[in-house]
């Protein structure tokens, strides 16, 4: 017995249910990656000073809420 073909609406609903975890998870993964990159960047340059002895990077940044 042949399978019933999905309607266009059923096809869209199926695709949406597959994309939901990606839509919600992707921003979290990007934020986590950016935070990691910033932390690594600050650690790399935190000891560098300019000619007057001031820190080139202060490391003062606010955390996202």
CHARMM internal coordinates of N, CA and C (Angstrom, degrees):
IC EDIT
DIST 1 N 1 CA 1.4445
DIST 1 CA 1 C 1.5329
ANGL 1 N 1 CA 1 C 108.59
DIST 1 C 2 N 1.3168
ANGL 1 CA 1 C 2 N 117.86
DIHE 1 N 1 CA 1 C 2 N 126.05
DIST 2 N 2 CA 1.4701
ANGL 1 C 2 N 2 CA 120.79
DIHE 1 CA 1 C 2 N 2 CA -178.66
DIST 2 CA 2 C 1.5248
ANGL 2 N 2 CA 2 C 111.38
DIHE 1 C 2 N 2 CA 2 C -69.78
DIST 2 C 3 N 1.3424
ANGL 2 CA 2 C 3 N 113.56
DIHE 2 N 2 CA 2 C 3 N 148.65
DIST 3 N 3 CA 1.4649
ANGL 2 C 3 N 3 CA 119.45
DIHE 2 CA 2 C 3 N 3 CA 177.75
DIST 3 CA 3 C 1.5108
ANGL 3 N 3 CA 3 C 110.78
DIHE 2 C 3 N 3 CA 3 C -72.40
DIST 3 C 4 N 1.3077
ANGL 3 CA 3 C 4 N 115.58
DIHE 3 N 3 CA 3 C 4 N 145.02
DIST 4 N 4 CA 1.4592
ANGL 3 C 4 N 4 CA 121.53
DIHE 3 CA 3 C 4 N 4 CA 176.55
DIST 4 CA 4 C 1.5265
ANGL 4 N 4 CA 4 C 108.67
DIHE 3 C 4 N 4 CA 4 C -72.61
DIST 4 C 5 N 1.2975
ANGL 4 CA 4 C 5 N 116.59
DIHE 4 N 4 CA 4 C 5 N 135.75
DIST 5 N 5 CA 1.4670
ANGL 4 C 5 N 5 CA 121.01
DIHE 4 CA 4 C 5 N 5 CA 178.13
DIST 5 CA 5 C 1.5195
ANGL 5 N 5 CA 5 C 109.50
DIHE 4 C 5 N 5 CA 5 C -76.43
DIST 5 C 6 N 1.3154
ANGL 5 CA 5 C 6 N 115.72
DIHE 5 N 5 CA 5 C 6 N 143.79
DIST 6 N 6 CA 1.4564
ANGL 5 C 6 N 6 CA 120.12
DIHE 5 CA 5 C 6 N 6 CA 177.41
DIST 6 CA 6 C 1.5138
ANGL 6 N 6 CA 6 C 110.25
DIHE 5 C 6 N 6 CA 6 C -74.01
DIST 6 C 7 N 1.3102
ANGL 6 CA 6 C 7 N 114.80
DIHE 6 N 6 CA 6 C 7 N 146.48
DIST 7 N 7 CA 1.4598
ANGL 6 C 7 N 7 CA 118.82
DIHE 6 CA 6 C 7 N 7 CA 172.98
DIST 7 CA 7 C 1.5186
ANGL 7 N 7 CA 7 C 107.86
DIHE 6 C 7 N 7 CA 7 C -76.19
DIST 7 C 8 N 1.3009
ANGL 7 CA 7 C 8 N 116.80
DIHE 7 N 7 CA 7 C 8 N 165.14
DIST 8 N 8 CA 1.4696
ANGL 7 C 8 N 8 CA 120.97
DIHE 7 CA 7 C 8 N 8 CA 179.17
DIST 8 CA 8 C 1.5224
ANGL 8 N 8 CA 8 C 110.51
DIHE 7 C 8 N 8 CA 8 C -59.69
DIST 8 C 9 N 1.3256
ANGL 8 CA 8 C 9 N 116.63
DIHE 8 N 8 CA 8 C 9 N -38.44
DIST 9 N 9 CA 1.4671
ANGL 8 C 9 N 9 CA 120.56
DIHE 8 CA 8 C 9 N 9 CA 179.48
DIST 9 CA 9 C 1.5258
ANGL 9 N 9 CA 9 C 110.89
DIHE 8 C 9 N 9 CA 9 C -66.41
DIST 9 C 10 N 1.3188
ANGL 9 CA 9 C 10 N 117.18
DIHE 9 N 9 CA 9 C 10 N -41.70
DIST 10 N 10 CA 1.4733
ANGL 9 C 10 N 10 CA 120.80
DIHE 9 CA 9 C 10 N 10 CA 177.85
DIST 10 CA 10 C 1.5190
ANGL 10 N 10 CA 10 C 110.81
DIHE 9 C 10 N 10 CA 10 C -65.30
DIST 10 C 11 N 1.3139
ANGL 10 CA 10 C 11 N 115.92
DIHE 10 N 10 CA 10 C 11 N -37.75
DIST 11 N 11 CA 1.4599
ANGL 10 C 11 N 11 CA 120.53
DIHE 10 CA 10 C 11 N 11 CA 178.96
DIST 11 CA 11 C 1.5257
ANGL 11 N 11 CA 11 C 110.51
DIHE 10 C 11 N 11 CA 11 C -64.21
DIST 11 C 12 N 1.3441
ANGL 11 CA 11 C 12 N 117.23
DIHE 11 N 11 CA 11 C 12 N -44.24
DIST 12 N 12 CA 1.4718
ANGL 11 C 12 N 12 CA 121.11
DIHE 11 CA 11 C 12 N 12 CA 178.34
DIST 12 CA 12 C 1.5229
ANGL 12 N 12 CA 12 C 110.68
DIHE 11 C 12 N 12 CA 12 C -63.41
DIST 12 C 13 N 1.3173
ANGL 12 CA 12 C 13 N 117.59
DIHE 12 N 12 CA 12 C 13 N -42.35
DIST 13 N 13 CA 1.4691
ANGL 12 C 13 N 13 CA 121.52
DIHE 12 CA 12 C 13 N 13 CA -179.90
DIST 13 CA 13 C 1.5206
ANGL 13 N 13 CA 13 C 110.16
DIHE 12 C 13 N 13 CA 13 C -62.99
DIST 13 C 14 N 1.3190
ANGL 13 CA 13 C 14 N 116.30
DIHE 13 N 13 CA 13 C 14 N -40.53
DIST 14 N 14 CA 1.4611
ANGL 13 C 14 N 14 CA 120.43
DIHE 13 CA 13 C 14 N 14 CA 179.42
DIST 14 CA 14 C 1.5289
ANGL 14 N 14 CA 14 C 110.65
DIHE 13 C 14 N 14 CA 14 C -64.50
DIST 14 C 15 N 1.3174
ANGL 14 CA 14 C 15 N 116.52
DIHE 14 N 14 CA 14 C 15 N -45.07
DIST 15 N 15 CA 1.4646
ANGL 14 C 15 N 15 CA 120.60
DIHE 14 CA 14 C 15 N 15 CA 179.22
DIST 15 CA 15 C 1.5178
ANGL 15 N 15 CA 15 C 110.94
DIHE 14 C 15 N 15 CA 15 C -64.14
DIST 15 C 16 N 1.3422
ANGL 15 CA 15 C 16 N 117.27
DIHE 15 N 15 CA 15 C 16 N -40.43
DIST 16 N 16 CA 1.4584
ANGL 15 C 16 N 16 CA 120.83
DIHE 15 CA 15 C 16 N 16 CA 179.20
DIST 16 CA 16 C 1.5179
ANGL 16 N 16 CA 16 C 110.73
DIHE 15 C 16 N 16 CA 16 C -62.53
DIST 16 C 17 N 1.3314
ANGL 16 CA 16 C 17 N 117.32
DIHE 16 N 16 CA 16 C 17 N -42.13
DIST 17 N 17 CA 1.4623
ANGL 16 C 17 N 17 CA 119.04
DIHE 16 CA 16 C 17 N 17 CA -178.94
DIST 17 CA 17 C 1.5275
ANGL 17 N 17 CA 17 C 111.07
DIHE 16 C 17 N 17 CA 17 C -66.84
DIST 17 C 18 N 1.3198
ANGL 17 CA 17 C 18 N 117.59
DIHE 17 N 17 CA 17 C 18 N -28.16
DIST 18 N 18 CA 1.4576
ANGL 17 C 18 N 18 CA 120.64
DIHE 17 CA 17 C 18 N 18 CA 176.40
DIST 18 CA 18 C 1.5284
ANGL 18 N 18 CA 18 C 111.59
DIHE 17 C 18 N 18 CA 18 C -77.32
DIST 18 C 19 N 1.3219
ANGL 18 CA 18 C 19 N 116.62
DIHE 18 N 18 CA 18 C 19 N -30.44
DIST 19 N 19 CA 1.4631
ANGL 18 C 19 N 19 CA 120.60
DIHE 18 CA 18 C 19 N 19 CA -177.69
DIST 19 CA 19 C 1.5230
ANGL 19 N 19 CA 19 C 113.34
DIHE 18 C 19 N 19 CA 19 C -84.64
DIST 19 C 20 N 1.3086
ANGL 19 CA 19 C 20 N 118.30
DIHE 19 N 19 CA 19 C 20 N -20.30
DIST 20 N 20 CA 1.4673
ANGL 19 C 20 N 20 CA 120.93
DIHE 19 CA 19 C 20 N 20 CA -177.62
DIST 20 CA 20 C 1.5259
ANGL 20 N 20 CA 20 C 113.11
DIHE 19 C 20 N 20 CA 20 C -55.20
DIST 20 C 21 N 1.3337
ANGL 20 CA 20 C 21 N 119.24
DIHE 20 N 20 CA 20 C 21 N -48.95
DIST 21 N 21 CA 1.4756
ANGL 20 C 21 N 21 CA 117.98
DIHE 20 CA 20 C 21 N 21 CA 178.90
DIST 21 CA 21 C 1.5254
ANGL 21 N 21 CA 21 C 112.74
DIHE 20 C 21 N 21 CA 21 C -62.52
DIST 21 C 22 N 1.3163
ANGL 21 CA 21 C 22 N 116.84
DIHE 21 N 21 CA 21 C 22 N -32.58
DIST 22 N 22 CA 1.4625
ANGL 21 C 22 N 22 CA 120.33
DIHE 21 CA 21 C 22 N 22 CA 178.46
DIST 22 CA 22 C 1.5269
ANGL 22 N 22 CA 22 C 109.83
DIHE 21 C 22 N 22 CA 22 C -69.47
DIST 22 C 23 N 1.3080
ANGL 22 CA 22 C 23 N 116.61
DIHE 22 N 22 CA 22 C 23 N -43.45
DIST 23 N 23 CA 1.4727
ANGL 22 C 23 N 23 CA 120.30
DIHE 22 CA 22 C 23 N 23 CA -179.93
DIST 23 CA 23 C 1.5203
ANGL 23 N 23 CA 23 C 112.12
DIHE 22 C 23 N 23 CA 23 C -63.14
DIST 23 C 24 N 1.3059
ANGL 23 CA 23 C 24 N 117.01
DIHE 23 N 23 CA 23 C 24 N -36.75
DIST 24 N 24 CA 1.4652
ANGL 23 C 24 N 24 CA 119.04
DIHE 23 CA 23 C 24 N 24 CA -178.60
DIST 24 CA 24 C 1.5231
ANGL 24 N 24 CA 24 C 111.74
DIHE 23 C 24 N 24 CA 24 C -84.79
DIST 24 C 25 N 1.3115
ANGL 24 CA 24 C 25 N 117.74
DIHE 24 N 24 CA 24 C 25 N -33.88
DIST 25 N 25 CA 1.4596
ANGL 24 C 25 N 25 CA 120.94
DIHE 24 CA 24 C 25 N 25 CA -176.64
DIST 25 CA 25 C 1.5083
ANGL 25 N 25 CA 25 C 114.53
DIHE 24 C 25 N 25 CA 25 C -82.15
DIST 25 C 26 N 1.3202
ANGL 25 CA 25 C 26 N 117.35
DIHE 25 N 25 CA 25 C 26 N -32.91
DIST 26 N 26 CA 1.4649
ANGL 25 C 26 N 26 CA 120.76
DIHE 25 CA 25 C 26 N 26 CA -176.08
DIST 26 CA 26 C 1.5239
ANGL 26 N 26 CA 26 C 112.57
DIHE 25 C 26 N 26 CA 26 C -59.83
DIST 26 C 27 N 1.3323
ANGL 26 CA 26 C 27 N 120.07
DIHE 26 N 26 CA 26 C 27 N -47.92
DIST 27 N 27 CA 1.4684
ANGL 26 C 27 N 27 CA 118.62
DIHE 26 CA 26 C 27 N 27 CA 179.11
DIST 27 CA 27 C 1.5251
ANGL 27 N 27 CA 27 C 112.73
DIHE 26 C 27 N 27 CA 27 C -60.60
DIST 27 C 28 N 1.3212
ANGL 27 CA 27 C 28 N 116.94
DIHE 27 N 27 CA 27 C 28 N -35.42
DIST 28 N 28 CA 1.4673
ANGL 27 C 28 N 28 CA 120.32
DIHE 27 CA 27 C 28 N 28 CA 178.54
DIST 28 CA 28 C 1.5239
ANGL 28 N 28 CA 28 C 110.31
DIHE 27 C 28 N 28 CA 28 C -66.44
DIST 28 C 29 N 1.3292
ANGL 28 CA 28 C 29 N 117.49
DIHE 28 N 28 CA 28 C 29 N -42.17
DIST 29 N 29 CA 1.4595
ANGL 28 C 29 N 29 CA 121.01
DIHE 28 CA 28 C 29 N 29 CA 178.78
DIST 29 CA 29 C 1.5211
ANGL 29 N 29 CA 29 C 111.21
DIHE 28 C 29 N 29 CA 29 C -65.18
DIST 29 C 30 N 1.3203
ANGL 29 CA 29 C 30 N 116.92
DIHE 29 N 29 CA 29 C 30 N -40.56
DIST 30 N 30 CA 1.4666
ANGL 29 C 30 N 30 CA 120.75
DIHE 29 CA 29 C 30 N 30 CA 179.23
DIST 30 CA 30 C 1.5269
ANGL 30 N 30 CA 30 C 110.23
DIHE 29 C 30 N 30 CA 30 C -65.00
DIST 30 C 31 N 1.3235
ANGL 30 CA 30 C 31 N 117.57
DIHE 30 N 30 CA 30 C 31 N -44.61
DIST 31 N 31 CA 1.4653
ANGL 30 C 31 N 31 CA 121.09
DIHE 30 CA 30 C 31 N 31 CA 179.01
DIST 31 CA 31 C 1.5191
ANGL 31 N 31 CA 31 C 111.01
DIHE 30 C 31 N 31 CA 31 C -61.39
DIST 31 C 32 N 1.3164
ANGL 31 CA 31 C 32 N 116.72
DIHE 31 N 31 CA 31 C 32 N -42.13
DIST 32 N 32 CA 1.4654
ANGL 31 C 32 N 32 CA 120.65
DIHE 31 CA 31 C 32 N 32 CA 179.20
DIST 32 CA 32 C 1.5294
ANGL 32 N 32 CA 32 C 110.82
DIHE 31 C 32 N 32 CA 32 C -64.60
DIST 32 C 33 N 1.3270
ANGL 32 CA 32 C 33 N 117.26
DIHE 32 N 32 CA 32 C 33 N -41.60
DIST 33 N 33 CA 1.4660
ANGL 32 C 33 N 33 CA 120.92
DIHE 32 CA 32 C 33 N 33 CA 179.21
DIST 33 CA 33 C 1.5221
ANGL 33 N 33 CA 33 C 111.06
DIHE 32 C 33 N 33 CA 33 C -65.62
DIST 33 C 34 N 1.3328
ANGL 33 CA 33 C 34 N 117.01
DIHE 33 N 33 CA 33 C 34 N -42.33
DIST 34 N 34 CA 1.4623
ANGL 33 C 34 N 34 CA 120.16
DIHE 33 CA 33 C 34 N 34 CA 179.05
DIST 34 CA 34 C 1.5247
ANGL 34 N 34 CA 34 C 111.62
DIHE 33 C 34 N 34 CA 34 C -64.12
DIST 34 C 35 N 1.3174
ANGL 34 CA 34 C 35 N 116.31
DIHE 34 N 34 CA 34 C 35 N -42.48
DIST 35 N 35 CA 1.4622
ANGL 34 C 35 N 35 CA 119.89
DIHE 34 CA 34 C 35 N 35 CA 178.61
DIST 35 CA 35 C 1.5274
ANGL 35 N 35 CA 35 C 110.62
DIHE 34 C 35 N 35 CA 35 C -60.41
DIST 35 C 36 N 1.3118
ANGL 35 CA 35 C 36 N 116.10
DIHE 35 N 35 CA 35 C 36 N -42.07
DIST 36 N 36 CA 1.4585
ANGL 35 C 36 N 36 CA 121.02
DIHE 35 CA 35 C 36 N 36 CA 178.64
DIST 36 CA 36 C 1.5303
ANGL 36 N 36 CA 36 C 111.32
DIHE 35 C 36 N 36 CA 36 C -63.56
DIST 36 C 37 N 1.3340
ANGL 36 CA 36 C 37 N 116.32
DIHE 36 N 36 CA 36 C 37 N -43.52
DIST 37 N 37 CA 1.4628
ANGL 36 C 37 N 37 CA 120.76
DIHE 36 CA 36 C 37 N 37 CA 178.96
DIST 37 CA 37 C 1.5241
ANGL 37 N 37 CA 37 C 111.53
DIHE 36 C 37 N 37 CA 37 C -62.94
DIST 37 C 38 N 1.3190
ANGL 37 CA 37 C 38 N 117.59
DIHE 37 N 37 CA 37 C 38 N -43.75
DIST 38 N 38 CA 1.4674
ANGL 37 C 38 N 38 CA 121.12
DIHE 37 CA 37 C 38 N 38 CA 180.00
DIST 38 CA 38 C 1.5222
ANGL 38 N 38 CA 38 C 110.48
DIHE 37 C 38 N 38 CA 38 C -64.12
DIST 38 C 39 N 1.3242
ANGL 38 CA 38 C 39 N 116.69
DIHE 38 N 38 CA 38 C 39 N -43.31
DIST 39 N 39 CA 1.4672
ANGL 38 C 39 N 39 CA 120.86
DIHE 38 CA 38 C 39 N 39 CA 178.60
DIST 39 CA 39 C 1.5246
ANGL 39 N 39 CA 39 C 110.94
DIHE 38 C 39 N 39 CA 39 C -60.09
DIST 39 C 40 N 1.3288
ANGL 39 CA 39 C 40 N 116.08
DIHE 39 N 39 CA 39 C 40 N -44.16
DIST 40 N 40 CA 1.4726
ANGL 39 C 40 N 40 CA 120.30
DIHE 39 CA 39 C 40 N 40 CA 179.00
DIST 40 CA 40 C 1.5266
ANGL 40 N 40 CA 40 C 111.06
DIHE 39 C 40 N 40 CA 40 C -65.79
DIST 40 C 41 N 1.3285
ANGL 40 CA 40 C 41 N 117.17
DIHE 40 N 40 CA 40 C 41 N -41.49
DIST 41 N 41 CA 1.4567
ANGL 40 C 41 N 41 CA 121.50
DIHE 40 CA 40 C 41 N 41 CA 179.36
DIST 41 CA 41 C 1.5248
ANGL 41 N 41 CA 41 C 110.84
DIHE 40 C 41 N 41 CA 41 C -61.74
DIST 41 C 42 N 1.3321
ANGL 41 CA 41 C 42 N 116.36
DIHE 41 N 41 CA 41 C 42 N -47.53
DIST 42 N 42 CA 1.4662
ANGL 41 C 42 N 42 CA 120.02
DIHE 41 CA 41 C 42 N 42 CA -179.92
DIST 42 CA 42 C 1.5167
ANGL 42 N 42 CA 42 C 111.55
DIHE 41 C 42 N 42 CA 42 C -62.96
DIST 42 C 43 N 1.3285
ANGL 42 CA 42 C 43 N 117.11
DIHE 42 N 42 CA 42 C 43 N -39.50
DIST 43 N 43 CA 1.4655
ANGL 42 C 43 N 43 CA 120.25
DIHE 42 CA 42 C 43 N 43 CA 179.23
DIST 43 CA 43 C 1.5253
ANGL 43 N 43 CA 43 C 111.34
DIHE 42 C 43 N 43 CA 43 C -64.67
DIST 43 C 44 N 1.3230
ANGL 43 CA 43 C 44 N 116.10
DIHE 43 N 43 CA 43 C 44 N -35.60
DIST 44 N 44 CA 1.4695
ANGL 43 C 44 N 44 CA 120.44
DIHE 43 CA 43 C 44 N 44 CA -179.15
DIST 44 CA 44 C 1.5247
ANGL 44 N 44 CA 44 C 111.93
DIHE 43 C 44 N 44 CA 44 C -65.62
DIST 44 C 45 N 1.3286
ANGL 44 CA 44 C 45 N 117.16
DIHE 44 N 44 CA 44 C 45 N -38.29
DIST 45 N 45 CA 1.4679
ANGL 44 C 45 N 45 CA 120.96
DIHE 44 CA 44 C 45 N 45 CA -172.79
DIST 45 CA 45 C 1.5219
ANGL 45 N 45 CA 45 C 114.62
DIHE 44 C 45 N 45 CA 45 C -109.62
DIST 45 C 46 N 1.3235
ANGL 45 CA 45 C 46 N 118.84
DIHE 45 N 45 CA 45 C 46 N 6.23
DIST 46 N 46 CA 1.4646
ANGL 45 C 46 N 46 CA 119.42
DIHE 45 CA 45 C 46 N 46 CA -173.56
DIST 46 CA 46 C 1.5224
ANGL 46 N 46 CA 46 C 113.98
DIHE 45 C 46 N 46 CA 46 C -66.89
DIST 46 C 47 N 1.3061
ANGL 46 CA 46 C 47 N 118.67
DIHE 46 N 46 CA 46 C 47 N -24.00
DIST 47 N 47 CA 1.4675
ANGL 46 C 47 N 47 CA 121.18
DIHE 46 CA 46 C 47 N 47 CA -178.91
DIST 47 CA 47 C 1.5318
ANGL 47 N 47 CA 47 C 112.97
DIHE 46 C 47 N 47 CA 47 C -90.33
DIST 47 C 48 N 1.3293
ANGL 47 CA 47 C 48 N 118.37
DIHE 47 N 47 CA 47 C 48 N -8.78
DIST 48 N 48 CA 1.4652
ANGL 47 C 48 N 48 CA 120.26
DIHE 47 CA 47 C 48 N 48 CA -177.32
DIST 48 CA 48 C 1.5230
ANGL 48 N 48 CA 48 C 110.62
DIHE 47 C 48 N 48 CA 48 C -74.86
DIST 48 C 49 N 1.3439
ANGL 48 CA 48 C 49 N 115.25
DIHE 48 N 48 CA 48 C 49 N 141.16
DIST 49 N 49 CA 1.4670
ANGL 48 C 49 N 49 CA 122.67
DIHE 48 CA 48 C 49 N 49 CA -178.42
DIST 49 CA 49 C 1.5216
ANGL 49 N 49 CA 49 C 109.92
DIHE 48 C 49 N 49 CA 49 C -127.22
DIST 49 C 50 N 1.3320
ANGL 49 CA 49 C 50 N 115.46
DIHE 49 N 49 CA 49 C 50 N 153.31
DIST 50 N 50 CA 1.4587
ANGL 49 C 50 N 50 CA 119.53
DIHE 49 CA 49 C 50 N 50 CA 174.20
DIST 50 CA 50 C 1.5303
ANGL 50 N 50 CA 50 C 109.14
DIHE 49 C 50 N 50 CA 50 C -85.59
DIST 50 C 51 N 1.3365
ANGL 50 CA 50 C 51 N 116.55
DIHE 50 N 50 CA 50 C 51 N -173.03
DIST 51 N 51 CA 1.4734
ANGL 50 C 51 N 51 CA 121.04
DIHE 50 CA 50 C 51 N 51 CA -176.28
DIST 51 CA 51 C 1.5245
ANGL 51 N 51 CA 51 C 113.05
DIHE 50 C 51 N 51 CA 51 C -62.88
DIST 51 C 52 N 1.3312
ANGL 51 CA 51 C 52 N 117.82
DIHE 51 N 51 CA 51 C 52 N -27.25
DIST 52 N 52 CA 1.4541
ANGL 51 C 52 N 52 CA 121.76
DIHE 51 CA 51 C 52 N 52 CA 179.25
DIST 52 CA 52 C 1.5337
ANGL 52 N 52 CA 52 C 112.57
DIHE 51 C 52 N 52 CA 52 C -89.59
DIST 52 C 53 N 1.3049
ANGL 52 CA 52 C 53 N 117.01
DIHE 52 N 52 CA 52 C 53 N 0.94
DIST 53 N 53 CA 1.4547
ANGL 52 C 53 N 53 CA 120.40
DIHE 52 CA 52 C 53 N 53 CA 179.66
DIST 53 CA 53 C 1.5122
ANGL 53 N 53 CA 53 C 115.31
DIHE 52 C 53 N 53 CA 53 C 87.75
DIST 53 C 54 N 1.3226
ANGL 53 CA 53 C 54 N 116.18
DIHE 53 N 53 CA 53 C 54 N 6.01
DIST 54 N 54 CA 1.4613
ANGL 53 C 54 N 54 CA 119.84
DIHE 53 CA 53 C 54 N 54 CA 178.47
DIST 54 CA 54 C 1.5274
ANGL 54 N 54 CA 54 C 110.43
DIHE 53 C 54 N 54 CA 54 C -81.25
DIST 54 C 55 N 1.3108
ANGL 54 CA 54 C 55 N 115.17
DIHE 54 N 54 CA 54 C 55 N 145.66
DIST 55 N 55 CA 1.4549
ANGL 54 C 55 N 55 CA 119.63
DIHE 54 CA 54 C 55 N 55 CA 177.40
DIST 55 CA 55 C 1.5261
ANGL 55 N 55 CA 55 C 109.60
DIHE 54 C 55 N 55 CA 55 C -64.10
DIST 55 C 56 N 1.3329
ANGL 55 CA 55 C 56 N 115.99
DIHE 55 N 55 CA 55 C 56 N 134.02
DIST 56 N 56 CA 1.4592
ANGL 55 C 56 N 56 CA 120.27
DIHE 55 CA 55 C 56 N 56 CA 178.32
DIST 56 CA 56 C 1.5254
ANGL 56 N 56 CA 56 C 109.96
DIHE 55 C 56 N 56 CA 56 C -69.79
DIST 56 C 57 N 1.3047
ANGL 56 CA 56 C 57 N 115.76
DIHE 56 N 56 CA 56 C 57 N -41.26
DIST 57 N 57 CA 1.4646
ANGL 56 C 57 N 57 CA 121.38
DIHE 56 CA 56 C 57 N 57 CA 175.33
DIST 57 CA 57 C 1.5162
ANGL 57 N 57 CA 57 C 108.03
DIHE 56 C 57 N 57 CA 57 C -117.62
DIST 57 C 58 N 1.3076
ANGL 57 CA 57 C 58 N 116.42
DIHE 57 N 57 CA 57 C 58 N 129.20
DIST 58 N 58 CA 1.4669
ANGL 57 C 58 N 58 CA 118.76
DIHE 57 CA 57 C 58 N 58 CA -178.34
DIST 58 CA 58 C 1.5147
ANGL 58 N 58 CA 58 C 111.46
DIHE 57 C 58 N 58 CA 58 C -85.25
DIST 58 C 59 N 1.3173
ANGL 58 CA 58 C 59 N 117.48
DIHE 58 N 58 CA 58 C 59 N -26.98
DIST 59 N 59 CA 1.4596
ANGL 58 C 59 N 59 CA 119.74
DIHE 58 CA 58 C 59 N 59 CA -177.34
DIST 59 CA 59 C 1.5120
ANGL 59 N 59 CA 59 C 112.87
DIHE 58 C 59 N 59 CA 59 C 80.21
DIST 59 C 60 N 1.3247
ANGL 59 CA 59 C 60 N 116.92
DIHE 59 N 59 CA 59 C 60 N 3.32
DIST 60 N 60 CA 1.4609
ANGL 59 C 60 N 60 CA 120.15
DIHE 59 CA 59 C 60 N 60 CA 177.91
DIST 60 CA 60 C 1.5124
ANGL 60 N 60 CA 60 C 108.32
DIHE 59 C 60 N 60 CA 60 C -81.99
DIST 60 C 61 N 1.2845
ANGL 60 CA 60 C 61 N 115.26
DIHE 60 N 60 CA 60 C 61 N 110.29
DIST 61 N 61 CA 1.4657
ANGL 60 C 61 N 61 CA 120.81
DIHE 60 CA 60 C 61 N 61 CA 176.42
DIST 61 CA 61 C 1.5201
ANGL 61 N 61 CA 61 C 107.53
DIHE 60 C 61 N 61 CA 61 C -147.82
DIST 61 C 62 N 1.2921
ANGL 61 CA 61 C 62 N 114.55
DIHE 61 N 61 CA 61 C 62 N 150.53
DIST 62 N 62 CA 1.4664
ANGL 61 C 62 N 62 CA 117.55
DIHE 61 CA 61 C 62 N 62 CA -178.12
DIST 62 CA 62 C 1.5177
ANGL 62 N 62 CA 62 C 109.95
DIHE 61 C 62 N 62 CA 62 C -92.82
DIST 62 C 63 N 1.2978
ANGL 62 CA 62 C 63 N 114.46
DIHE 62 N 62 CA 62 C 63 N 146.60
DIST 63 N 63 CA 1.4538
ANGL 62 C 63 N 63 CA 121.33
DIHE 62 CA 62 C 63 N 63 CA 176.95
DIST 63 CA 63 C 1.5166
ANGL 63 N 63 CA 63 C 108.76
DIHE 62 C 63 N 63 CA 63 C -79.42
DIST 63 C 64 N 1.3243
ANGL 63 CA 63 C 64 N 117.34
DIHE 63 N 63 CA 63 C 64 N 142.33
DIST 64 N 64 CA 1.4682
ANGL 63 C 64 N 64 CA 118.01
DIHE 63 CA 63 C 64 N 64 CA 174.19
DIST 64 CA 64 C 1.5168
ANGL 64 N 64 CA 64 C 110.82
DIHE 63 C 64 N 64 CA 64 C -64.49
DIST 64 C 65 N 1.3148
ANGL 64 CA 64 C 65 N 116.15
DIHE 64 N 64 CA 64 C 65 N 145.22
DIST 65 N 65 CA 1.4524
ANGL 64 C 65 N 65 CA 120.15
DIHE 64 CA 64 C 65 N 65 CA -179.36
DIST 65 CA 65 C 1.4937
ANGL 65 N 65 CA 65 C 111.93
DIHE 64 C 65 N 65 CA 65 C -85.34
END
COOR INIT
IC SEED 1 N 1 CA 1 C
IC BUILD
